[in-house]
């Protein structure tokens, strides 16, 4: 086996081991079925892989069946030993058809634009069993769609990034072109990676995800359907409501963020210190609970923004500063994204006192 295969196998094993700490990650059998089907399309023989991973008796069509992180890691390790394919996660994304994750896929592609679809992806990605969390940084330029996981998981990051680029490309009739793909890890073959995603790839970056220009962000999606999307959103919201709410460290971090917004002590280092843990431990435990720090901060700002705009006598500029924005314009954009109207319009609609 090549050096690249050994490296990827070791990383998969470390990721699985890291998951044993605070909370064991599991995935639905349907998601395993999608991965196995993709591996077969890439030429792998699935049966011995399932046997090696201890998954031979799992019914892939059972909606209630779940498998452990360790089993998934063992499956991928066995696949790499059977035949090494560079950038396996990315390659698997290229043979995973739209509809493999029916509800999430169609929530995204029935959106009006790339940006709206990316926001749907971030909002509802928790419906999947992926260990990755997605956060949209719409105030950045270029806009960043960040993908994070609790431990180094190159396969999952490459897979999700590959699906995003591929499906948005299809749904914009080939017009979707990312500015760049950033990766915390070094892919097996950067040249091949860049050829598939059609943009520069930055390895050993401070974050992982896809950067998109504002022009591409506004591109329309060919299946935009507000009626169908509304039906799907109702179903997705119902499913999300049944998932466990923020608990443990996520709940404590969110409470601290709400309390500390006005004081400005809302950095990850500040929150980690208040919770008596390292930044690395906080990141790991949040990812284990299926959320990212950026998402918690966004939710804290969203909640506080509505309260201040509706109830306080502070100016909009003062509220923006209070919530950590350096100027009002980014706050206006964020508020409109959250509530579908500007903060001024929201304030005009509040009852007279």
C-alpha positions, 0 to 999 in steps of 0.5 A: 500500500502507498504512503498516501494510503497509509496516511489516510488509514491512520487519520481515519483510525485517529478520527474514530478513536477521538470519537470514543471520548465524549460521545460516540458518533453513529450513522444511519444505515441508509447513509452507509448504503450510499457510501457502499453504493458509491464504493461499488461504482468506483470498482470496489467489491463491497461484500468483503469490506462489510465483513471486515468492518463487522457490518455484514449483517446490517440491513442497509434498508432498515430505517432504524439501523445505525452503525458506529464511527469505528465501523465506518472507519474500518470500512474505509480502511478496508477499502483503501487496503483493497485498492488505493484511490487518491482523494477517496472522499472527493472521488466518492462524491463524483459518483453519488447522485442527487437524491441519495439524501432525498430530503436534504438534497431537494431542500437545497436544489428547490431554493431560488439561488446558490446562496439560498441553497447553501443556507438550507444546507447549513440549516438542515445538514444536521438531518444527516449522520455526517460528523461534519458541521456546516456554517455559512460566513455570508459577511466575508468576501468571498463568502465562505461555506465552512465545514468542520468536524470534531477530529481530523476527518479528511474523507468526510470533508472531501466528500461534503465539499465534493458534493457541494461543488458537483451538485451546485455545478449541475443545478446552475447548468455549469455556471457554479465556479468556486473561488477556492477550496480550503483544506486543513489537511493535505489531500493525496493528490492536489492536482487531481483535486483542483481538476475536479473542483475547478479551482485552486486548493489551499492545503494546511489552511486554518479552515476547511470549506468552499469560497464563493464570489458574490456573483456566483452566490446569486446564481439562480438554481434551475429547479427553484420551487417555493411551493415544494420547498415549503412542504419539504421545510415543514417536514425537515423542521418536524424532524429537526424538532425530534432531534436532541436539542443543544445539550452539554457543552453546546448548551453551556457555551450558548448560554455564555455567548448570550450573556457575554455578547454585550461585553465582547468576550465571545471568542472561542478562547474566552468561552473555553476559558470560562468552561475551564477547558482548552480551545481544542477540547471545546472544538472537539466536544462541540463537534461531538454534539453536532454543532460548531462554535460559529453556529452557536455564536450566530444563534446567540446574535440572532436571538439578541438582535431580535430582542434588542430591535423589538424591545430596546431604545438603542439605535440600530448602529448601537445594537450592531456594535453591541453584538460585535459588528464593526459597522451597521451594514454587516448587521443589516445583512445578517438581520435580513438573512435571519428574519427576512426584513431589515432591522429598521422594518422590524422596529417599525412593525413593533407595537406602539407603547 
